[in-house]
Amino acid sequence: MNPKNKFKNRESGFTLIEMFIVIAVIGILSGVVFRGTAGIQKSARDTRRISDIRSVQNYLELYFNKCGHYACAGTGSCTCTDTLTIDSSTGWDNLAIAMKDLDIISDKSNFPKDPTRDFYYYTSGAGGLDYVLGAQLETRNQVLENDVDGLVIAGSKNCDDSDPLSLMYCVRP
């Protein structure tokens, strides 16, 4: 075997150490990029939550125009026998069904759902003449400064922004 050919073949490939270095650099760079986008993703989900709450608020106004009160029994009829307290993990679908039954939305799948978890809340007032609608945000947002404060929604969620851990965005009519 010619010694010149031996060196030629050896120089054309990568060593195992060089491959590990390249993989480590790629791993570090991807970690930095993914960590940087996590905050942007949370902010985008919060923006969607705020938009969803405003959509449901519009649906509730249409409900009020049809029935003379806000959804308060969790049914698709205009009867109002009791206040309605729900969160998205236990009864958000009931509110969607009520909206569909009164033809306010065309399909239950058109009703907003939280993008990641079940953090939407609704509580109707006595007689269906008032309500509080809320969403648990992931980040402190300027919109929290202009929302409703000092109320309790869905039995236990506080709409007070003075608590740094409370990121509940609440609206009412």
C-alpha positions in Angstrom: 0.0 0.0 0.0 1.3 3.4 -0.9 1.8 5.7 2.2 0.5 8.7 0.3 -3.0 7.1 -0.1 -3.0 6.2 3.6 -2.8 9.8 4.6 -5.3 11.0 2.0 -8.1 8.7 3.3 -7.4 9.7 6.8 -7.7 13.5 6.2 -11.1 13.3 4.4 -13.2 12.3 7.4 -14.1 13.8 10.8 -12.8 12.4 14.1 -15.1 11.3 16.8 -14.0 14.2 19.0 -14.8 16.7 16.3 -18.3 15.2 15.9 -18.9 15.5 19.7 -17.8 19.1 19.6 -20.2 19.9 16.7 -23.1 18.1 18.5 -22.4 20.0 21.7 -22.3 23.3 20.0 -25.6 22.6 18.2 -27.2 21.5 21.5 -26.1 24.6 23.3 -27.4 26.9 20.5 -30.8 25.1 20.3 -31.2 25.3 24.1 -30.6 29.1 24.0 -33.1 29.5 21.1 -35.8 27.4 22.8 -35.4 29.1 26.1 -35.7 32.5 24.4 -38.9 31.6 22.7 -40.7 30.2 25.8 -41.6 33.7 27.0 -42.9 34.6 23.5 -45.1 31.4 23.5 -46.6 32.3 26.9 -47.3 35.8 25.8 -49.0 34.5 22.6 -51.2 32.1 24.6 -52.2 35.0 26.9 -53.1 37.1 23.9 -55.3 34.3 22.7 -56.9 33.9 26.1 -57.8 37.6 26.2 -59.2 37.4 22.7 -61.2 34.3 23.6 -62.7 36.1 26.7 -63.7 39.0 24.5 -65.4 36.6 22.0 -67.3 34.9 24.8 -68.3 38.3 26.2 -69.8 39.1 22.7 -71.6 35.7 22.8 -73.0 36.5 26.2 -74.3 39.9 24.9 -76.1 38.0 22.1 -77.5 35.6 24.7 -78.7 38.6 26.7 -80.4 40.1 23.7 -82.3 36.8 23.0 -83.2 36.0 26.6 -83.2 39.2 28.6 -80.5 37.8 31.0 -77.1 36.2 30.8 -76.6 32.5 30.8 -77.4 31.3 34.3 -78.7 27.8 34.3 -76.3 26.1 31.9 -79.0 25.1 29.5 -79.9 26.3 26.1 -83.3 27.7 27.1 -84.0 31.2 28.3 -85.1 30.0 31.7 -83.0 31.4 34.6 -83.5 29.4 37.8 -80.1 29.6 39.4 -76.7 31.2 39.1 -74.1 29.3 37.0 -70.6 28.9 38.3 -68.3 27.0 36.0 -64.6 26.6 35.0 -63.3 25.2 31.8 -62.4 21.8 33.4 -65.8 21.1 34.8 -68.4 22.9 32.8 -67.2 25.2 30.1 -68.9 22.9 27.6 -72.2 23.6 29.3 -71.8 27.3 28.4 -70.9 26.3 24.8 -74.0 24.0 24.6 -76.2 26.9 25.8 -74.8 29.1 23.1 -75.3 26.5 20.4 -78.8 25.6 21.5 -79.8 29.3 21.1 -78.0 29.5 17.7 -75.5 32.0 19.0 -72.7 29.8 17.7 -73.1 27.3 14.8 -71.1 24.5 16.4 -69.8 23.8 19.9 -66.3 23.5 18.4 -66.5 27.2 17.6 -66.6 28.0 21.3 -63.2 29.1 22.6 -61.0 26.6 24.5 -57.9 27.4 26.5 -54.8 26.8 24.4 -53.0 24.6 27.0 -54.9 24.1 30.2 -58.4 24.6 31.6 -58.2 28.2 32.8 -61.4 29.9 31.7 -64.0 30.7 34.3 -67.6 32.1 34.3 -69.9 33.0 37.1 -73.4 34.5 36.5 -75.0 36.9 39.0 -78.3 36.5 40.6 -81.1 36.4 38.1 -78.7 36.4 35.2 -78.3 40.2 35.2 -74.6 40.2 35.8 -71.6 37.9 35.2 -67.9 37.7 35.7 -65.8 36.0 33.0 -62.1 35.3 33.5 -59.0 33.6 32.3 -55.8 32.7 34.2 -52.9 34.2 32.3 -49.3 32.9 32.4 -47.5 36.2 32.4 -48.1 39.6 33.9 -49.7 41.7 31.2 -50.7 45.3 30.9 -54.3 44.3 30.3 -54.4 43.2 34.0 -54.3 46.9 34.9 -57.6 47.6 33.2 -59.6 44.6 34.1 -62.2 44.0 36.9 -60.6 43.6 40.4 -61.9 42.6 43.8 -64.3 39.9 42.7 -64.3 36.1 43.2 -65.0 34.0 40.2 -66.0 30.3 39.9 -66.2 30.0 43.6 -62.5 30.5 44.5 -60.6 32.4 41.9 -59.7 35.9 42.9 -59.7 38.7 40.3 -57.4 40.9 42.4 -54.2 42.1 40.8 -52.6 43.2 44.0 -51.5 39.6 44.6 -48.3 39.1 42.5 -49.2 35.4 42.0 -52.7 36.2 40.8 -52.7 36.7 37.0 -56.5 36.4 36.6 -57.9 38.5 33.9 -61.6 39.3 34.6 -64.3 41.2 32.8 -68.0 41.9 33.4 -70.7 43.7 31.4 
